Amino acid sequence: MRTRIVDALTAVEEVKDGDTVLVGGFGMAGMPVELIDALIEHGAGDLTIVSNNAGNGDTGLAALLAAGRVRKMVCSFPRQSDSWVFDGLYRAGKIELELVPQGNLAERMRAAGAGIGAFYCPTGVGTPIAEGRETRVIDGREYVLEYPIRGDVALIRAHVADRLGNLVYRKTARNFGPVMATAATITIAQVSKIVEVGELDPETVVTPSIYVNRLVEVA
C-alpha cells in the first residue's frame, strides 16, 4: 500500500472502538503527541494501548487516558512521578493493566513483525508475572513462554521521512518506533519534515516505507 501524506485527523480516521494501538515513546521522547490529540478528537474508545509508559503529566497519552478512551494499558512503567492520571484511574478500578518487562515488550512486538509464533524468555521467572504461564527448562535455565503483541494501529514519531514513507529517527526518540511499525496492521508516522525521494541517505533509513501507511508532517 502506498504511503499517504495526510493531516493528523485524517490519519487516525480508521482507528475503531476496541482497537489495539501501539504508541511510541520513552516518556515524552518520541511520543507522537499530535497524533494522540487527533485520536482524542476522532473519538474512538475502549482502546488497548501498548506503550512503554502510562502517560506523563496531562498531555499526550495521559490526555487520552483522562478522556476515558482507554480500557487497558500494556506497558513496562505504569507509575512515575508524573503518572497521576493513570494512577488515579487504576486505583479507581477504571482501567486494566498488563505489566510487561521492558525487554519483553520490545521483543514481543518484534516477534509480531517477524512472524514468530512465540518465544521463551527468562525475564519474569519466579515473579508474579510468570504465575499460571507455561515455562520450560532449556540448558538448565527456566524460561517463560511469551506471545507476540500485534497492533491494529501504530502511532509513532520519527524525525524525517521521504515522500515514500522511509523513516529516519533522532537519537533516543527512536526507541520503540521501529518495532511498532512492523507489528501493526496500519502504521501512522508523525515526522518533523518530509523530503523528496532520494534526499535521504539509504544507510540512515531505519524503518523502510513498506511498513508505513500514513505520514503526518508536524513542523
C-alpha positions as CSV (number, residue, x, y, z in Angstrom):
1,M,0.0,0.0,0.0
2,R,1.4,3.4,-1.0
3,T,2.1,5.8,1.9
4,R,-0.4,8.7,2.1
5,I,0.6,12.1,3.3
6,V,-2.4,13.4,5.3
7,D,-3.3,15.6,8.2
8,A,-3.4,14.1,11.7
9,L,-7.2,13.7,12.0
10,T,-7.5,12.0,8.6
11,A,-4.6,9.8,9.5
12,V,-6.4,8.3,12.5
13,E,-9.8,8.0,11.0
14,E,-9.5,4.2,10.6
15,V,-9.0,3.6,14.3
16,K,-12.1,1.8,15.7
17,D,-13.6,1.3,19.1
18,G,-11.8,-1.7,20.7
19,D,-8.6,-1.5,18.7
20,T,-5.2,-2.2,20.0
21,V,-3.0,0.9,19.4
22,L,0.8,0.8,19.8
23,V,2.1,4.2,20.9
24,G,5.8,5.1,20.6
25,G,7.8,7.0,23.1
26,F,10.0,6.6,26.1
27,G,8.3,9.0,28.4
28,M,7.8,12.1,26.1
29,A,10.8,11.3,23.9
30,G,9.5,10.1,20.6
31,M,5.8,10.3,21.7
32,P,3.5,11.3,18.7
33,V,1.6,13.9,20.7
34,E,-0.2,15.5,17.7
35,L,-1.4,12.1,16.6
36,I,-2.7,11.3,20.1
37,D,-4.5,14.6,20.2
38,A,-6.1,13.8,16.8
39,L,-7.2,10.4,18.2
40,I,-8.9,12.1,21.1
41,E,-10.7,14.4,18.7
42,H,-11.6,11.4,16.5
43,G,-13.4,9.8,19.4
44,A,-12.5,6.1,19.3
45,G,-12.8,4.4,22.7
46,D,-12.5,1.1,24.6
47,L,-8.9,1.0,23.3
48,T,-6.0,-1.2,24.4
49,I,-2.8,0.9,24.4
50,V,0.6,-0.6,24.2
51,S,3.4,1.8,25.2
52,N,6.5,1.9,27.4
53,N,4.9,4.3,29.9
54,A,1.3,5.0,31.0
55,G,1.4,8.7,30.3
56,N,3.3,11.8,31.6
57,G,1.6,14.8,33.1
58,D,-1.6,15.8,31.4
59,T,-0.5,15.7,27.7
60,G,-0.1,13.1,25.0
61,L,-1.0,9.6,26.2
62,A,-2.1,11.0,29.6
63,A,-4.7,13.2,27.9
64,L,-6.0,10.1,26.1
65,L,-6.3,8.3,29.4
66,A,-8.0,11.3,31.0
67,A,-10.6,11.4,28.2
68,G,-11.7,7.9,29.2
69,R,-10.8,6.3,25.9
70,V,-8.6,3.5,27.2
71,R,-9.8,0.2,28.6
72,K,-6.4,-1.4,29.1
73,M,-2.8,-0.4,29.3
74,V,0.0,-2.8,28.3
75,C,3.3,-1.3,29.5
76,S,6.6,-1.5,31.4
77,F,6.5,1.6,33.6
78,P,2.9,2.5,34.6
79,R,4.0,4.6,37.6
80,Q,6.4,7.5,37.9
81,S,6.3,10.9,39.5
82,D,4.1,12.5,36.8
83,S,1.8,9.5,36.1
84,W,-1.1,10.8,38.2
85,V,-3.7,10.3,35.5
86,F,-3.1,6.6,35.1
87,D,-2.6,6.2,38.9
88,G,-6.0,7.7,39.7
89,L,-7.8,5.6,37.0
90,Y,-6.1,2.4,38.2
91,R,-6.9,3.0,41.9
92,A,-10.5,3.7,41.0
93,G,-10.7,0.4,39.0
94,K,-11.4,2.3,35.7
95,I,-8.6,0.8,33.7
96,E,-6.9,-2.6,33.3
97,L,-3.1,-3.1,33.4
98,E,-0.9,-5.8,31.9
99,L,2.7,-5.2,33.2
100,V,5.4,-6.4,30.8
101,P,9.1,-6.2,31.4
102,Q,10.6,-3.6,29.0
103,G,12.8,-6.1,27.0
104,N,9.9,-8.5,26.7
105,L,7.7,-5.7,25.5
106,A,10.1,-4.8,22.7
107,E,10.7,-8.4,21.8
108,R,7.0,-9.4,21.7
109,M,6.4,-6.6,19.2
110,R,9.5,-7.5,17.2
111,A,8.2,-11.1,17.1
112,A,4.9,-10.0,15.7
113,G,6.7,-8.1,12.9
114,A,9.0,-11.1,12.2
115,G,6.2,-13.6,12.1
116,I,7.4,-15.5,15.2
117,G,4.6,-17.5,16.8
118,A,6.0,-17.4,20.3
119,F,9.3,-17.5,22.2
120,Y,10.8,-18.4,25.5
121,C,12.4,-15.7,27.7
122,P,14.0,-15.9,31.2
123,T,12.7,-12.4,32.3
124,G,9.9,-12.7,34.9
125,V,10.7,-16.3,36.0
126,G,9.9,-16.7,39.7
127,T,7.8,-13.5,39.8
128,P,4.0,-12.9,39.8
129,I,4.4,-12.1,36.0
130,A,5.0,-15.8,35.4
131,E,2.2,-17.2,37.5
132,G,-0.1,-19.5,35.6
133,R,2.0,-19.4,32.4
134,E,3.9,-22.1,30.5
135,T,7.5,-22.5,31.4
136,R,10.3,-24.7,30.1
137,V,13.8,-25.5,31.2
138,I,16.4,-25.1,28.5
139,D,20.1,-25.9,29.2
140,G,19.3,-25.9,32.9
141,R,17.6,-22.5,32.9
142,E,13.9,-21.8,33.3
143,Y,12.1,-19.7,30.7
144,V,8.6,-18.3,30.3
145,L,6.6,-18.6,27.1
146,E,5.8,-15.2,25.6
147,Y,3.4,-14.4,22.7
148,P,3.7,-11.6,20.1
149,I,1.9,-8.3,20.6
150,R,0.2,-7.2,17.4
151,G,-1.5,-3.8,16.9
152,D,-4.3,-2.8,14.8
153,V,-2.6,0.6,14.5
154,A,0.8,2.0,15.5
155,L,1.3,5.7,16.2
156,I,5.0,6.5,16.1
157,R,7.2,9.6,15.8
158,A,10.2,9.9,13.5
159,H,12.4,12.8,12.6
160,V,12.5,12.9,8.8
161,A,10.6,10.9,6.1
162,D,10.8,10.9,2.4
163,R,7.6,11.0,0.4
164,L,7.5,7.2,0.1
165,G,7.5,6.8,3.9
166,N,11.1,5.8,4.6
167,L,11.8,7.0,8.2
168,V,14.9,8.4,9.9
169,Y,14.8,8.8,13.7
170,R,16.5,11.3,16.0
171,K,18.6,9.8,18.8
172,T,16.7,8.3,21.7
173,A,13.4,9.4,20.2
174,R,13.8,6.2,18.1
175,N,13.1,3.9,21.0
176,F,10.1,1.6,20.2
177,G,9.1,3.2,16.8
178,P,10.9,0.6,14.6
179,V,9.4,-2.5,16.2
180,M,6.0,-1.0,16.5
181,A,6.0,-0.1,12.8
182,T,6.4,-3.7,11.9
183,A,3.9,-5.1,14.4
184,A,0.8,-3.1,13.3
185,T,-1.7,-3.5,10.5
186,I,-1.7,0.3,9.9
187,T,1.4,2.4,10.9
188,I,1.0,6.2,11.1
189,A,4.2,8.2,11.5
190,Q,4.4,11.8,12.7
191,V,7.5,13.5,11.4
192,S,9.1,16.9,11.6
193,K,9.9,17.1,7.9
194,I,9.1,15.3,4.7
195,V,11.7,15.4,1.9
196,E,11.7,14.3,-1.7
197,V,12.6,10.7,-2.6
198,G,16.4,10.4,-2.9
199,E,17.2,13.1,-0.3
200,L,17.7,10.5,2.5
201,D,20.9,8.5,2.7
202,P,19.7,4.9,2.4
203,E,22.2,3.9,5.1
204,T,20.4,6.1,7.7
205,V,16.9,4.7,7.0
206,V,15.7,2.7,9.9
207,T,12.1,2.0,9.0
208,P,11.5,1.2,5.3
209,S,8.4,2.6,3.6
210,I,6.8,-0.8,3.2
211,Y,5.9,-0.6,6.9
212,V,4.4,2.9,6.8
213,N,0.9,3.6,5.7
214,R,0.3,7.3,6.7
215,L,2.6,10.3,7.1
216,V,1.8,13.4,9.1
217,E,4.2,16.4,9.0
218,V,4.3,18.4,12.2
219,A,7.0,21.1,11.9
